[in-house]
Amino acid sequence: MIKKEKELDMMSKTNDQTKSGHVKQICQHFLAHADSGLAHRLQEEEFAVHFDRNRTHRHESRLGVKTARGVEEEEKKEYFAKQLDFYQQKHKIEENDIALARKLQEEMKIKSNSVDRTDHNSHHDSFNDQNPYEEIDDSTAFDDISSDEQLARILQEEEQLLASANVHSHVNPKFR
């Protein structure tokens, strides 16, 4: 019996040792699992935080890009509208300039025609004042006629020219 007791005693010691060793081992195993569970849970939370932050960042970036595109489109529309207005105003100015140039050209043509007519009429009148049968050659006329006659003739021609000039000045005061 002593043997049995010894055996029982040994067994109980080994059981106690085993139990206490086994409990320690289980505790260590449990702690290891708890640590790995905690680590896994912390990793999942960190991943979720990063994932959410990236998702919101991408969303904000997309909104920013949409906003930037919208602003760019508006600026392009404003630019093209300003360019269109500028070219329309430029075209109107060109049309006005062309119309004014035509009007001035017509007025100048009318004035030119009226000046030509008055010049033609005054030339025609001065030609009618001369005697068509009388041909005057200054070199032979002055040789044949005495100096008194030359002086009288020159004075007479000047009077005729002054008289014709006075007639034209009374007719149309525009051309003085």
C-alpha positions as CSV (number, residue, x, y, z in Angstrom):
1,M,0.0,0.0,0.0
2,I,2.7,2.2,0.6
3,K,3.5,1.8,-2.9
4,K,0.0,2.6,-3.9
5,E,0.1,5.6,-1.8
6,K,3.3,6.6,-3.2
7,E,2.0,6.1,-6.7
8,L,-1.1,8.0,-5.8
9,D,0.9,10.7,-4.3
10,M,3.1,10.9,-7.3
11,M,0.2,11.0,-9.6
12,S,-1.4,13.7,-7.6
13,K,1.9,15.6,-7.7
14,T,2.1,15.1,-11.5
15,N,-1.5,15.9,-11.9
16,D,-1.0,19.0,-9.9
17,Q,2.1,19.8,-11.8
18,T,0.4,18.9,-15.0
19,K,-2.7,20.8,-14.1
20,S,-0.7,23.8,-13.0
21,G,1.6,23.5,-16.1
22,H,-1.4,22.8,-18.3
23,V,-3.3,25.8,-16.9
24,K,-0.2,28.0,-17.5
25,Q,0.0,26.7,-20.9
26,I,-3.7,27.2,-21.5
27,C,-3.4,30.7,-20.1
28,Q,-0.4,31.4,-22.3
29,H,-2.3,30.0,-25.3
30,F,-5.4,32.0,-24.4
31,L,-3.2,35.2,-24.0
32,A,-1.6,34.5,-27.3
33,H,-5.0,34.1,-28.9
34,A,-6.3,37.1,-27.1
35,D,-3.3,39.1,-28.2
36,S,-3.7,37.9,-31.8
37,G,-7.4,38.7,-31.7
38,L,-6.7,42.1,-30.3
39,A,-4.0,42.7,-32.9
40,H,-6.4,41.4,-35.6
41,R,-9.2,43.7,-34.3
42,L,-6.9,46.7,-34.2
43,Q,-5.7,45.9,-37.7
44,E,-9.3,45.7,-38.9
45,E,-10.1,49.1,-37.3
46,E,-7.0,50.7,-38.7
47,F,-7.9,49.3,-42.2
48,A,-11.4,50.6,-41.9
49,V,-10.2,54.1,-40.9
50,H,-7.7,54.2,-43.8
51,F,-10.3,52.8,-46.2
52,D,-12.9,55.4,-45.1
53,R,-10.4,58.2,-45.3
54,N,-9.3,57.1,-48.8
55,R,-12.9,56.7,-49.8
56,T,-13.8,60.2,-48.6
57,H,-10.6,61.6,-50.2
58,R,-11.4,60.1,-53.5
59,H,-15.0,61.3,-53.3
60,E,-13.8,64.8,-52.5
61,S,-11.3,64.6,-55.3
62,R,-14.0,63.6,-57.7
63,L,-16.2,66.4,-56.5
64,G,-13.3,68.8,-56.9
65,V,-12.6,67.6,-60.5
66,K,-16.3,68.0,-61.3
67,T,-16.3,71.5,-59.9
68,A,-13.1,72.4,-61.7
69,R,-14.6,71.1,-65.0
70,G,-17.8,73.0,-64.4
71,V,-15.8,76.2,-63.7
72,E,-13.6,75.6,-66.8
73,E,-16.7,75.1,-69.0
74,E,-18.2,78.3,-67.6
75,E,-15.0,80.2,-68.2
76,K,-14.9,78.8,-71.8
77,K,-18.5,79.9,-72.4
78,E,-17.8,83.4,-71.0
79,Y,-14.6,83.7,-73.2
80,F,-16.4,82.6,-76.3
81,A,-19.3,84.8,-75.6
82,K,-16.9,87.8,-75.2
83,Q,-15.1,86.8,-78.4
84,L,-18.4,86.6,-80.2
85,D,-19.5,90.0,-78.9
86,F,-16.2,91.5,-79.8
87,Y,-16.4,90.1,-83.4
88,Q,-20.0,91.2,-83.8
89,Q,-19.1,94.7,-82.6
90,K,-16.1,94.7,-84.9
91,H,-18.3,93.6,-87.8
92,K,-20.9,96.4,-87.0
93,I,-18.1,99.0,-87.0
94,E,-16.8,97.6,-90.3
95,E,-20.3,97.8,-91.8
96,N,-20.7,101.4,-90.5
97,D,-17.3,102.3,-91.9
98,I,-18.1,100.9,-95.3
99,A,-21.5,102.7,-95.3
100,L,-19.8,106.0,-94.3
101,A,-17.1,105.5,-97.0
102,R,-19.7,104.9,-99.6
103,K,-21.6,108.0,-98.5
104,L,-18.5,110.1,-98.6
105,Q,-17.5,108.7,-102.0
106,E,-20.9,109.6,-103.3
107,E,-20.7,113.1,-101.9
108,M,-17.2,113.6,-103.3
109,K,-18.4,112.3,-106.7
110,I,-21.4,114.7,-106.6
111,K,-19.1,117.6,-105.7
112,S,-16.6,116.6,-108.3
113,N,-19.3,116.5,-110.9
114,S,-20.6,119.9,-109.9
115,V,-17.0,121.4,-109.9
116,D,-16.4,119.9,-113.3
117,R,-19.6,121.4,-114.6
118,T,-18.8,124.8,-113.2
119,D,-15.2,124.6,-114.5
120,H,-16.5,123.5,-117.9
121,N,-19.1,126.3,-117.9
122,S,-16.6,128.9,-116.9
123,H,-14.2,127.7,-119.5
124,H,-16.9,127.6,-122.1
125,D,-18.0,131.1,-121.1
126,S,-14.4,132.4,-121.3
127,F,-14.0,130.8,-124.7
128,N,-17.3,132.4,-125.9
129,D,-16.0,135.8,-124.7
130,Q,-13.0,135.5,-127.1
131,N,-13.5,136.3,-130.7
132,P,-13.1,132.9,-132.5
133,Y,-11.9,134.7,-135.6
134,E,-9.2,136.5,-133.8
135,E,-6.0,134.5,-133.3
136,I,-3.5,136.0,-131.0
137,D,0.1,135.1,-131.3
138,D,1.8,137.1,-128.6
139,S,5.2,137.3,-130.3
140,T,3.9,138.7,-133.6
141,A,1.2,140.8,-132.0
142,F,3.7,142.7,-129.8
143,D,6.0,143.2,-132.8
144,D,3.3,144.7,-135.0
145,I,1.5,146.8,-132.5
146,S,2.9,149.8,-130.8
147,S,3.6,149.8,-127.0
148,D,0.4,151.9,-126.3
149,E,-1.8,149.4,-128.1
150,Q,-0.1,146.5,-126.2
151,L,-0.8,148.2,-122.9
152,A,-4.4,148.9,-123.8
153,R,-4.9,145.3,-124.9
154,I,-3.4,143.9,-121.7
155,L,-5.6,146.2,-119.6
156,Q,-8.7,145.1,-121.5
157,E,-7.9,141.4,-121.1
158,E,-7.4,141.9,-117.3
159,E,-10.8,143.7,-117.1
160,Q,-12.5,140.9,-118.9
161,L,-10.9,138.3,-116.6
162,L,-11.9,140.4,-113.5
163,A,-15.5,140.8,-114.8
164,S,-15.8,137.0,-115.5
165,A,-14.4,136.3,-112.0
166,N,-16.9,138.6,-110.4
167,V,-19.8,137.0,-112.2
168,H,-18.8,133.5,-111.0
169,S,-18.3,134.8,-107.4
170,H,-21.9,136.2,-107.3
171,V,-23.3,133.0,-108.8
172,N,-22.0,130.4,-106.4
173,P,-20.4,131.7,-103.2
174,K,-19.3,128.1,-102.3
175,F,-16.4,128.3,-104.8
176,R,-14.8,131.6,-103.9
